[in-house]
Amino acid sequence: MQIVTENGIINIYNADSLSFQRILLPITKSKSKNSEVISSITQDKNGDILVGTLGNGFFKIPLLNQKYNPNKIKQYHNDSPGKYHLCSNIVKKILIDDEGIIWIGTEKGLNRMDPKSSSISSFYFDIKHPKAPGSETDFSISAISKADNNNLWLGTRSGLVKFNIVDNSYKVFPHHLSIFRYGWG
């Protein structure tokens, strides 16, 4: 199965039938010109499609036998009630780890979604290069990679973060200071 995206539209290619199935996400227009942009997409072991956007949060699209029901699409955003809200509606990266936990990197932090209950936990990192006084604090997570059973590597504008998923501790590995001379970070 291949997935092609454009402006909130997902086209799923079925190699058996040599056809596409079109899914239109229930995206709302926002002040952000990129709110319809799909920034991250992956598929879980159940075949559900997980989609991150740059302004409309995160969508979970359940597929059953390669068919979808538009009424079953679930959206998670920073205004969602209770334990189902994200750090930010700007989602940069989605990763599913070996245990099926969904990790969502946003502009303002990291979210962990339990696949069974759909409850979401939030983690915020105060990441600032200590020797770059002009740089702003950075909470944005743009890349996520599984390091080992207990750790994730998080990519940020200010450097790498090693996040321990057991005790929620983290260590920042900042960029070399010379990178700040060029306005990065």
ABEGO torsion letter per residue (X at the ends): XBBBBBGGBBBBBBAAAGBBBBBBBBBBBBABAAAABBABBBBBAAGBBBBBBAGAEBBBBBBBGGBBBAAABBBBBAABBEAABBABABBABBBBBAAGBBBBBBAAEBBBBBAAAGBBBBBBBBBBBAABAABBBBABBABBBBABAABBBBBBAAEBBBBBAAAGBBBBBBBBAAAAAAGBX
